[in-house]
Amino acid sequence: MGANSRLTIAAHALAWMGLNERMGGEVATSEQIANSVNTNPVVIRRLLGELREAGLVESRRGAGAGWRLRRAPESISLAEVYRAVEGGPLFALHAAAPNQRCPVGHGIRAALTPVYEDAEAALRAQLGRTSVADVLGESLSAP
């Protein structure tokens, strides 16, 4: 099972948009962002649509069309980005109920639920302490 990269792509897009604005760009096109991410512009447009619904970016149509941040990169946390593009829980329990006559099957949900809840709370806390500006700064200083 592969890891989900939606948060990574969204953080990359937002950091690139922050850099673009820092360099005097008014808007960024999905093609420009996709070039940096090395993906298809359709993937970027879908994610930017979710980020727009969350109030993190806005789009401009017509002449000079493109995307821009609604707030400064310092004020956008990765927790907000995570909520916008991931939504659901980080870990899931069985899709179908395990065998309740099995000693492990009977208690597995009760055993794992608090572990998963604590892990997700720790992840959300860390993401809340990290801004898009932090990601941009670390990206620009990488060797």
N, C-alpha and C positions, 0 to 999 in steps of 0.2 A: 504494500500500500504506500503510495507516494505522499509526500507532504504537500500541503496546500500553500501556494505562493501568492495568493491574492493580497494579503497584508503587505508583503514585500513589494509587490508591483505597485500598490497604491502609495506606499511610503516613498518609493522611488519617484513616482510621478509627481507627488506633492513637493518633494525636495527639489526636483528639477524645475518645477514651476516657481518655487521660491528663488532659485538661482536665476531663472529667466527674468523675474521681476527685479531682482537685485541688479541685473545688468541692463535694466531699462526697458525690457519687453513689456508691453501692455497685456498681451494675451499669448497663450501658447496653443498651438494646434495639436490635435491628437496624433498627427503624423510626426511632429517634432518630438513629442514625449515618447511615442512608440520607437523612434529611432534610438533614443537613449536607453530605453528598456530592452530593446532588441526583440520586439514582439509586433504583432499586427495592430494597426490603429483601432480596429474593431474591439479588441480586448481592452484597450485604453478607454475608448468611448463608453463601454459598458461600466467599467469601474468608476469613471468620472461621473456617470449618471447616478450611481449609488452615492458617491461623495457629494454630489449636488443635492440629492434628497436629504442628506444629513446636514446640509448647510455649510459644508466646508469649502466648496468651490461654486463658481457661477459660470454660466456660458453666455457668450455674445453671438448673435446671429447676424447674417448679412455681411456687409463690407467690414473687414477687420474681425471676422468671426474667430472664435477660439475660447479658451478657458482661462480663468484666473482664480487665485485664492480669494476667499471671502474675508479671511483674517490673516494677520501676520503669522508667519511660520512658527514663531515663538509661542503663539497662543493655541496651536493645534497639537493636541497630544496624540500619540500613537494609540491610546485607548479609544479615542473618538474615531480614529481611522478604522481600528479593529471592529468597533460596533457597526460602523457603516458598511463594511465589506464582508464581514464574517457572520455577524448576527448570532448564530446558534452557539451551543456549548462547544467547548474545546474537545471534550471527551464524551463519548456516548456509551450507554449501557447496551446490552443485547437488544437487537431489534425485536426478537421474539423472546418470550419468557423462557428462561432456562428451566430444565427439569426440576421441579420442586420436590421430587422424591429423592433427589441426589443431595447429599450433605453440602457439597460445594454449590451446586445450582440453587439450593434453597437460600443460602446466605451471601452469595456473591454480590448482589446489588447493594445490600446493606454494608458490606465490607468496602466496596469501591466508591460508593457515592460520596462519603466525606473526604476521601483522598482526592477525588476529582474536583470537588468543590474547593478544597484548600489550594490545589494546584492552579486552578483557574483564577482564584482570587489573587494569588501571588503574581500570576502573569499579568492580570489587569492592573495591578498596582505598579508593576514595573513599566508597563506601557504608559500608564498615567504620568509617570515621572520623566518620560522621554518625549520631546517635542519634534516636530518636523524640522525645526531649526537645528536641533541637536543632530539629527540624522544628516542634514546638509553639511553641517560643520565637520562632523566625523568623516563624511564622504570626501570632502575637499582636502582634508588633512591626511588621508590614507596614503601610505607609501606607494 
